Every structure is written in structure tokens, then in C-alpha cells.
């Protein structure tokens, strides 16, 4: 096996485990920032795996681990509550057990499309994780469903050309009779949404089909987020499904816009104007509402969009969103 060179990485230091002559597993990361970006190559070795407990405060580094780069006094182990965002390279194929255990402030995880194995309880207690970014197309096989199956809370999954919202769900076991037989009870349509994959690729048509049930079973804002994501990035969105999403937003336009003004979400308010979800008079009321709330930027922007989108047809059907 090729000898590991101990070179200093100016951004991070690592404890790694060799997998073969060309690839390694990251077992621990040291640095100074809560935003962790792991490169695809470290000292000429390809990063193929994120080890068990890698970002957990509980340290489980293998005995044959090697340190690459000196750990300076100003560096600390990047784990637990010291992490807010993590970007893994495209080369990562495996994530070990409990890799992100108790990373309670982790908000965003970014990775490539080659993840094929996800260890048990990898995201246990990652209560702030709300966004998964895939550097891949929704038409490519990816590890999205593997992660969704472990993250039961609300999660947005962003692909290169699409954005999907997966609502939370809960499960519990109920004992039946004296024979100690247990029945699994699942509450929340988020479970059904997570089944809308085929051969590790998003099944957009199946996802869109569950919206009718989402409208019945879930809260208004849950259904609205699902609709807004699909209308903002309408990849493989059939006309019937598009009309269903639009109809819901029009029916609940006032409630949806109240939430968007509270959140000061300019991107989605512009989408509401582009789609003409509300009548022009409704936009006027929103302008006044934003002004009364002291949100000058929102009031001015809504006035501009009212003039623009209620006179001419939108030129594009794809919009940039920052939630």
C-alpha cells in the first residue's frame, strides 16, 4: 500500500483510515468553521467513505487511523453542535453508522449522487436538518431516498433542476393482545411521499399524485410548500398536476401570503405574483400589509411585481428560491 504523506491542509486536518491503495475513509475532521467542505481528494487519495461517528461528539476512531495535517492549537474537532453545514464530495459512496449523531445544529447537507450505503441511525437527533442538496439531476440515481428514510422531519431535497418538499411523519408500535404482537402505526403523508422513488430516482408523477391526500391530511402550510416547490421548478410536472397545485394556492392565497410576509420571503412572493395566484386587488392588499408591518422592501417589491406580472405574461416558468 502506498505510504500516506503527512502534509498540512490549510483549512482542515483529518483522521483517516486507508481503504485501499487509492481511497480513504474520513474518521474525524478538525478545523475552525461550522461550515465543513470535504474535498474529493486529500493528498492524492480519494474520499470514498465517511466513517461511523465521524461528526459525532462520541469519538470512535479506528486503531489504524492516520492523521493528515497537524492539528493546530486553534483547531477543534468539528462535531456535534459545532457543525451547521456539511458538503461531502461526489466520490463518497458510504456513510457509516451514527455518522452525524447529535449534530443538533446541522441545517444543510450537500453530497453527490454516488451514495449507495447509509449506516443505521446516521442522522439521529439531527433536529435542525431541513435541507438536502444533491449535485445531481432528479433523473439520476442518488442516495436521496436513503437519507429520507432516516430523516422523518420536514426536509427539502434540492436537485440541479428541481426542488421537492417531503413533510414529516411519525411511527409507533401498538401491542396487540397477550401474544406480544406489535402493529406499526404511521401518521403523516410524509411517509407516502418518501416512497415516490423508482430505482433510486425520483418518481415525479407518483409524488404529484399524493397531493390530493396531502391537502386533506396535512396542514395548510405543508401543502402550500409542496405546491410552491413544484410550481417553482416544474420538471416533469404534468398539466393536470400543475392545475391541482395552482388551484390549492388560489384557494388558500390569503393564508399562504400571510405566512410569506411573516417570513419576509421575497422569492416566493414573486412566484405568487408571476403565477397570478391572487387577483390584482389582493396584491394591493399585500402591499398595504407589508407596509403596515414596517417591511419597506416587501412593499416596494410587491408594487413592482404587480405592475410587471399583471400586465405581461411571465417569460419563464423556473425561479430561484431561497427558503
Secondary structure, 3 states (H helix, E strand, C coil): CCCCCCCCCCCCEEEEEECCCCEEEEEEEEECCCEEECCCEECCEEEEEECCCCCCCCCCCCCCCEEECCCCCCCEECCHHHCCEEECCCCCCEECCCCCCCCCCCCEEEECCCCCEECCCCCCCCCCCCEEEECCCCCCCCCHHHHHCCCCCCEEEECCCCEEEECCCEEEEEEECCCCEEEEEEECCHHHHCCCEECCEECHHHHHHCHHHHHHHCCHHHHHHHHHHHHHECCCCCHHHHHHHHHHHHHCHHHHHHHHHHHCCHHHHHHHHHCCCCCHHHHHHHHHHHHHCCCHHHHHHHHHHHHHHCCCCCCCCECCCCC
